[in-house]
Amino acid sequence: MMQTWVDRLIDEYTVGKQDLEKFKAKLDIYDKDKDDAEKRKNFTLINGMISDMDYSLDWMKKGRRPGNRRGVDRQSVYQRTALIDMDLFPSLDLTPSKRVLSDEEKKKIIDVLLEMSSRERQCYLMHMAQGMSYGQIAEELEISRRTVQQYVERAKKKVKNFVA
């Protein structure tokens, strides 16, 4: 079986934890009756490092945060499951077919665009036809994002009224 990078990382952490435990055992050999502040500080530091290594190893082995039995990552698991197998959609055609506009449709589009002010038309086309965001349009036209949004909203309202 081929070892993944996670398996190699787990092995490295395991060796590191074993080394820390050996070092901790050497600290225990010294006289326990002697009140040595430096020894207690090292002992506490090593215990913290071993605890952190245990936590990290547990996380890597389980693939989720240690200690969580019913965390947010387990709720609604079936609702968040994505379909990855594209064989489930064999006849799904993702490329739309090209459609030629009739002269009547072209005239209607021109008429509705002429109903708009030049700024409304400019912002509307940049947003709807070119797919630019309000922020990108604002940056290019050197106006505020809110102004762009108002222009686009007014243009959409005019299109809606023209069609109705």
N, C-alpha and C positions, 0 to 999 in steps of 0.2 A: 504494500500500500504506500502511495506517495504521501509524503508529509507536507501539509500546507504551512503557510507562514504563521498561522495561529498556533498550530501544533509546535512549531519551532519556538515560538514566543513562550508558550506554556512550559516547554522544556527549560528554556533559559531562566524563567522566573522560578521554576522548581529548584534548579541548581543554586540560584541566588538565595533563595529562602533557606536551603540546607546550609549554605555557607554562613548565613546570619545566625542560624541556630547553633552551629559549631562555635562561633565567636561568643555567643551568649553563654554557652556551656563553659567556656574558658573563664568568663567573668565570674561564674558561680564558684569556681575552684578557689578563689581567693578567700581570705578570712571573712566569714559572714558577721562576726562580732565587731569587727572594726568598722567604725562609722566613717565611710569615705564618700564625700559628696561627689567627687569625680566618678567613682564607681557607680553610684546610684544614677547619676545623670546618663552615663553610657548605657547602663542597664535599661533605663526608661526609653532611651532613644532606640536601642536595638529592638525592644518589645514593640514599639510603634512601627518600626520598619517591617518587622515580621507580620504584624497585624495588617499593614497595608499590602504586603505581598499576598497574604491569604485572601484578602478581599479581591485583589486584582485577578488572582488565579481562579477564584470562584466565579467571577464575572466572565472570564474568558472561556471557562469550561462549560458554563451553563448558557452563555450567550445572552444573558439578561442580568439586571441588577440584583445582587445578592440580598436576600432577606425579604424581597417582595414576593408574597404568595399570590396576591390578587391585585396587582397594581394596574395602573391605567393601560399599560402595554398589553394586558390580557383581555380587557373588556371589548366587546363587540368584535372579536377576532374574525368572525365569519363575514361581517359587514365590510371589513377592510381588506379582505382577500382579493387580490387582483388576478385576473385571468392572464396567464402568461402564454399558454399554448395557443398559437395562432391557427392550428389545425381545426379548432372549434369553429372558425369562421372561414370555411373554404371559398365561399362565393362572395365574400365581401370585396367590393370594388371601391378602392379608396381614391381613384382618380376620376374627377367629374368630367362629363363629356362637354365639349365646347358647344356653345349655343350662339347663333347669329341673331342679333336684334333686328326686328323689322323697322321700316322707316317710321311707322307710327310710334313705336316704343322709343326710338331715338329722339323724336320730336317731343314726346312727353318728358324725357329726361332733360332735354335742353330747356324746356319751358319751366320746369321746377327749379333748375339751377339758376335761371334768370330771375326767379322770384326772390332769391337770396341776395344779400349785400355781397360785395366782393370779398370781405373778410369772412363772412359766414360760409361762403362757397369755398374759399381757400381752406379754412379750418375743417370743414365738413369733408372735402375730398381728401385732405391729408390724413384725416382720421379714418374715414370709412373705406376709401379706395386704396390708400397706401398702407393702412394699418398702423399708423404712427400713434404713439400715446400722447395724451394731453401735454405731458412734460416735454416730450421731444418737439412737439409743435410750438410750444411756448418758447423753447430755447431757440428754435430756428427763426421764428417771427419776432423774437425779442419782445414778447408780451407775457403777462402773467398766465399761470396755468388756469386760474379761475376764469379769466377772460376767454381763453380758448374753450373751456367747458361751456360757458354761456353761449358762445357763437355756435358750437356744435348742437347744443340743445335747441336753440332757436331754429337752426337749419332742419333738424329732425322734425320739429313741430310743423314747419312749412311743408316738408315732404309728406307728412301724415295728412295735413289738411288738403294738400293738392290731390292726393290719391283718393281721399274720401269723397 
